């Protein structure tokens, strides 16, 4: 058991992180509006801050439940999730309730930002006083993204 952990850590270090451009190759056809590289970094930073204050909803079931309950926040979806059927209804729910949403290229990065070792395909960031400035910046930029037709 003790030998497996260092080997796994070595494998993780040996696996190079994909750049933003390389991640774009794995996107779903429905991944619109896609966050820019700069906005992706801001959203992941906001998710990290929200995780510290336990102000995120993670996973399709949980996010869907709280959207239905009328909770407000920014919904961030992973653009490389397959099959699409898993979460293709979430953007429609967000549009019906006038909630801002955006896609980021990687579910692995989304899970890591949320403090999890598992990839995550949907996260909702709830507003909080501690990171209000970062949240407002993200909200403004995500709201400005053009919605798909």
Phi and psi in degrees as GROMACS dihedral restraints (atoms count N, CA, C in turn):
[ dihedral_restraints ]
;  ai    aj    ak    al  type     phi  dphi    fc
    3     4     5     6     1   -65.1    20    10
    4     5     6     7     1   -30.8    20    10
    6     7     8     9     1   -74.1    20    10
    7     8     9    10     1   -30.6    20    10
    9    10    11    12     1   -65.8    20    10
   10    11    12    13     1   -38.3    20    10
   12    13    14    15     1   -63.5    20    10
   13    14    15    16     1   -48.7    20    10
   15    16    17    18     1   -62.3    20    10
   16    17    18    19     1   -35.6    20    10
   18    19    20    21     1   -64.9    20    10
   19    20    21    22     1   -42.0    20    10
   21    22    23    24     1   -64.4    20    10
   22    23    24    25     1   -39.0    20    10
   24    25    26    27     1   -66.0    20    10
   25    26    27    28     1   -39.6    20    10
   27    28    29    30     1   -65.1    20    10
   28    29    30    31     1   -39.5    20    10
   30    31    32    33     1   -63.8    20    10
   31    32    33    34     1   -41.6    20    10
   33    34    35    36     1   -63.3    20    10
   34    35    36    37     1   -39.6    20    10
   36    37    38    39     1   -70.5    20    10
   37    38    39    40     1   -34.7    20    10
   39    40    41    42     1   -71.4    20    10
   40    41    42    43     1   -27.4    20    10
   42    43    44    45     1   -77.4    20    10
   43    44    45    46     1   112.5    20    10
   45    46    47    48     1   -73.1    20    10
   46    47    48    49     1   144.3    20    10
   48    49    50    51     1   -71.4    20    10
   49    50    51    52     1   137.8    20    10
   51    52    53    54     1   -77.4    20    10
   52    53    54    55     1   142.1    20    10
   54    55    56    57     1   -75.3    20    10
   55    56    57    58     1   169.4    20    10
   57    58    59    60     1   -57.3    20    10
   58    59    60    61     1   -45.3    20    10
   60    61    62    63     1   -62.6    20    10
   61    62    63    64     1   -41.5    20    10
   63    64    65    66     1   -66.8    20    10
   64    65    66    67     1   -35.3    20    10
   66    67    68    69     1   -67.6    20    10
   67    68    69    70     1   -28.4    20    10
   69    70    71    72     1   -63.5    20    10
   70    71    72    73     1   -22.9    20    10
   72    73    74    75     1   -67.1    20    10
   73    74    75    76     1   -23.3    20    10
   75    76    77    78     1   -99.8    20    10
   76    77    78    79     1    10.9    20    10
   78    79    80    81     1   -70.8    20    10
   79    80    81    82     1   149.2    20    10
   81    82    83    84     1   -75.5    20    10
   82    83    84    85     1   158.3    20    10
   84    85    86    87     1   -67.2    20    10
   85    86    87    88     1   -20.6    20    10
   87    88    89    90     1   -91.4    20    10
   88    89    90    91     1     3.1    20    10
   90    91    92    93     1   -74.6    20    10
   91    92    93    94     1    68.6    20    10
   93    94    95    96     1  -135.6    20    10
   94    95    96    97     1   134.4    20    10
   96    97    98    99     1   -80.9    20    10
   97    98    99   100     1   134.4    20    10
   99   100   101   102     1   -92.4    20    10
  100   101   102   103     1   132.1    20    10
  102   103   104   105     1   -71.5    20    10
  103   104   105   106     1   143.0    20    10
  105   106   107   108     1   -69.6    20    10
  106   107   108   109     1   171.7    20    10
  108   109   110   111     1   -58.1    20    10
  109   110   111   112     1   -44.2    20    10
  111   112   113   114     1   -65.3    20    10
  112   113   114   115     1   -45.4    20    10
  114   115   116   117     1   -66.6    20    10
  115   116   117   118     1   -36.0    20    10
  117   118   119   120     1   -59.5    20    10
  118   119   120   121     1   -45.5    20    10
  120   121   122   123     1   -61.0    20    10
  121   122   123   124     1   -43.1    20    10
  123   124   125   126     1   -63.6    20    10
  124   125   126   127     1   -43.1    20    10
  126   127   128   129     1   -63.9    20    10
  127   128   129   130     1   -43.2    20    10
  129   130   131   132     1   -65.5    20    10
  130   131   132   133     1   -36.4    20    10
  132   133   134   135     1   -65.2    20    10
  133   134   135   136     1   -42.7    20    10
  135   136   137   138     1   -64.2    20    10
  136   137   138   139     1   -39.1    20    10
  138   139   140   141     1   -63.2    20    10
  139   140   141   142     1   -42.8    20    10
  141   142   143   144     1   -59.4    20    10
  142   143   144   145     1   -43.9    20    10
  144   145   146   147     1   -65.9    20    10
  145   146   147   148     1   -41.7    20    10
  147   148   149   150     1   -65.7    20    10
  148   149   150   151     1   -34.3    20    10
  150   151   152   153     1   -64.1    20    10
  151   152   153   154     1   -38.8    20    10
  153   154   155   156     1   -60.5    20    10
  154   155   156   157     1   -32.5    20    10
  156   157   158   159     1  -101.4    20    10
  157   158   159   160     1    10.2    20    10
  159   160   161   162     1    54.8    20    10
  160   161   162   163     1    46.0    20    10
  162   163   164   165     1  -115.2    20    10
  163   164   165   166     1    33.5    20    10
  165   166   167   168     1  -123.9    20    10
  166   167   168   169     1   155.6    20    10
  168   169   170   171     1  -116.9    20    10
  169   170   171   172     1   127.3    20    10
  171   172   173   174     1  -123.4    20    10
  172   173   174   175     1   134.0    20    10
  174   175   176   177     1   100.0    20    10
  175   176   177   178     1   153.2    20    10
  177   178   179   180     1   -60.9    20    10
  178   179   180   181     1   -48.7    20    10
  180   181   182   183     1   -62.0    20    10
  181   182   183   184     1   -45.3    20    10
  183   184   185   186     1   -68.2    20    10
  184   185   186   187     1   -45.5    20    10
  186   187   188   189     1   -63.1    20    10
  187   188   189   190     1   -44.3    20    10
  189   190   191   192     1   -59.7    20    10
  190   191   192   193     1   -42.6    20    10
  192   193   194   195     1   -61.6    20    10
  193   194   195   196     1   -44.8    20    10
  195   196   197   198     1   -78.4    20    10
  196   197   198   199     1   -25.5    20    10
  198   199   200   201     1   -65.9    20    10
  199   200   201   202     1   -43.3    20    10
  201   202   203   204     1   -63.4    20    10
  202   203   204   205     1   -32.1    20    10
  204   205   206   207     1   -77.6    20    10
  205   206   207   208     1   -10.4    20    10
  207   208   209   210     1    94.1    20    10
  208   209   210   211     1    16.8    20    10
  210   211   212   213     1   -70.8    20    10
  211   212   213   214     1   142.2    20    10
  213   214   215   216     1   -98.9    20    10
  214   215   216   217     1   150.5    20    10
  216   217   218   219     1   163.0    20    10
  217   218   219   220     1   179.8    20    10
  219   220   221   222     1   -98.3    20    10
  220   221   222   223     1   127.3    20    10
  222   223   224   225     1   -96.9    20    10
  223   224   225   226     1   127.8    20    10
  225   226   227   228     1  -117.4    20    10
  226   227   228   229     1   122.9    20    10
  228   229   230   231     1  -113.2    20    10
  229   230   231   232     1   149.6    20    10
  231   232   233   234     1   -87.5    20    10
  232   233   234   235     1   131.8    20    10
  234   235   236   237     1   -81.2    20    10
  235   236   237   238     1    -9.5    20    10
  237   238   239   240     1  -107.8    20    10
  238   239   240   241     1    22.2    20    10
  240   241   242   243     1   -80.1    20    10
  241   242   243   244     1   130.6    20    10
  243   244   245   246     1  -129.2    20    10
  244   245   246   247     1   143.9    20    10
  246   247   248   249     1   -72.3    20    10
  247   248   249   250     1   156.3    20    10
  249   250   251   252     1   -63.1    20    10
  250   251   252   253     1   -31.4    20    10
  252   253   254   255     1   -56.3    20    10
  253   254   255   256     1   -23.3    20    10
  255   256   257   258     1   -58.5    20    10
  256   257   258   259     1   -39.1    20    10
  258   259   260   261     1  -138.7    20    10
  259   260   261   262     1    15.7    20    10
  261   262   263   264     1   -68.5    20    10
  262   263   264   265     1   -15.4    20    10
  264   265   266   267     1   -83.9    20    10
  265   266   267   268     1   -16.8    20    10
  267   268   269   270     1   -63.2    20    10
  268   269   270   271     1   -47.0    20    10
  270   271   272   273     1   -59.3    20    10
  271   272   273   274     1   -36.6    20    10
  273   274   275   276     1   -65.0    20    10
  274   275   276   277     1   -42.4    20    10
  276   277   278   279     1   -62.1    20    10
  277   278   279   280     1   -41.4    20    10
  279   280   281   282     1   -64.1    20    10
  280   281   282   283     1   -43.1    20    10
  282   283   284   285     1   -65.1    20    10
  283   284   285   286     1   -38.9    20    10
  285   286   287   288     1   -62.0    20    10
  286   287   288   289     1   -32.5    20    10
  288   289   290   291     1  -104.7    20    10
  289   290   291   292     1    11.9    20    10
  291   292   293   294     1    55.5    20    10
  292   293   294   295     1    40.2    20    10
  294   295   296   297     1   -96.3    20    10
  295   296   297   298     1   136.8    20    10
  297   298   299   300     1   -73.4    20    10
  298   299   300   301     1   142.5    20    10
  300   301   302   303     1  -145.5    20    10
  301   302   303   304     1   155.5    20    10
  303   304   305   306     1  -152.5    20    10
  304   305   306   307     1   156.0    20    10
  306   307   308   309     1  -101.2    20    10
  307   308   309   310     1   141.5    20    10
  309   310   311   312     1  -114.3    20    10
  310   311   312   313     1   155.4    20    10
  312   313   314   315     1   -67.5    20    10
  313   314   315   316     1   -27.8    20    10
  315   316   317   318     1  -127.4    20    10
  316   317   318   319     1   128.1    20    10
  318   319   320   321     1   -74.4    20    10
  319   320   321   322     1   -25.5    20    10
  321   322   323   324     1   -66.9    20    10
  322   323   324   325     1   -45.5    20    10
  324   325   326   327     1   -63.8    20    10
  325   326   327   328     1   -36.9    20    10
  327   328   329   330     1   -64.2    20    10
  328   329   330   331     1   -44.6    20    10
  330   331   332   333     1   -65.6    20    10
  331   332   333   334     1   -41.2    20    10
  333   334   335   336     1   -63.6    20    10
  334   335   336   337     1   -42.4    20    10
  336   337   338   339     1   -62.9    20    10
  337   338   339   340     1   -30.5    20    10
  339   340   341   342     1   -84.3    20    10
  340   341   342   343     1     4.2    20    10
  342   343   344   345     1    79.3    20    10
  343   344   345   346     1    27.3    20    10
  345   346   347   348     1  -121.1    20    10
  346   347   348   349     1   151.5    20    10
  348   349   350   351     1   -84.0    20    10
  349   350   351   352     1   -15.8    20    10
  351   352   353   354     1   -90.8    20    10
  352   353   354   355     1   142.6    20    10
  354   355   356   357     1   -64.7    20    10
  355   356   357   358     1   147.7    20    10
  357   358   359   360     1  -129.3    20    10
  358   359   360   361     1   135.5    20    10
  360   361   362   363     1   -95.8    20    10
  361   362   363   364     1   -20.7    20    10
  363   364   365   366     1  -142.2    20    10
  364   365   366   367     1   136.1    20    10
  366   367   368   369     1  -138.5    20    10
  367   368   369   370     1   139.8    20    10
  369   370   371   372     1  -112.6    20    10
  370   371   372   373     1   127.0    20    10
  372   373   374   375     1   -96.9    20    10
  373   374   375   376     1   121.0    20    10
  375   376   377   378     1   -92.7    20    10
  376   377   378   379     1   147.9    20    10
  378   379   380   381     1   -69.8    20    10
  379   380   381   382     1   150.2    20    10
  381   382   383   384     1  -156.9    20    10
  382   383   384   385     1   148.4    20    10
  384   385   386   387     1   -61.7    20    10
  385   386   387   388     1   -34.1    20    10
  387   388   389   390     1   -64.2    20    10
  388   389   390   391     1   -31.2    20    10
  390   391   392   393     1  -128.1    20    10
  391   392   393   394     1    33.9    20    10
  393   394   395   396     1   -57.9    20    10
  394   395   396   397     1   -41.3    20    10
  396   397   398   399     1   -63.2    20    10
  397   398   399   400     1   -48.3    20    10
  399   400   401   402     1   -62.9    20    10
  400   401   402   403     1   -41.3    20    10
  402   403   404   405     1   -62.5    20    10
  403   404   405   406     1   -45.1    20    10
  405   406   407   408     1   -62.3    20    10
  406   407   408   409     1   -40.8    20    10
  408   409   410   411     1   -59.7    20    10
  409   410   411   412     1   -48.4    20    10
  411   412   413   414     1   -63.1    20    10
  412   413   414   415     1   -43.5    20    10
  414   415   416   417     1   -60.2    20    10
  415   416   417   418     1   -43.7    20    10
  417   418   419   420     1   -63.0    20    10
  418   419   420   421     1   -46.5    20    10
  420   421   422   423     1   -69.8    20    10
  421   422   423   424     1   -39.9    20    10
  423   424   425   426     1   -67.1    20    10
  424   425   426   427     1   -40.1    20    10
  426   427   428   429     1   -64.8    20    10
  427   428   429   430     1   -29.1    20    10
  429   430   431   432     1   -78.2    20    10
  430   431   432   433     1   -15.2    20    10
  432   433   434   435     1   -66.3    20    10
  433   434   435   436     1   140.6    20    10
  435   436   437   438     1   -73.1    20    10
  436   437   438   439     1   133.2    20    10
  438   439   440   441     1   -77.2    20    10
  439   440   441   442     1   147.4    20    10
  441   442   443   444     1   -68.0    20    10
  442   443   444   445     1   155.2    20    10
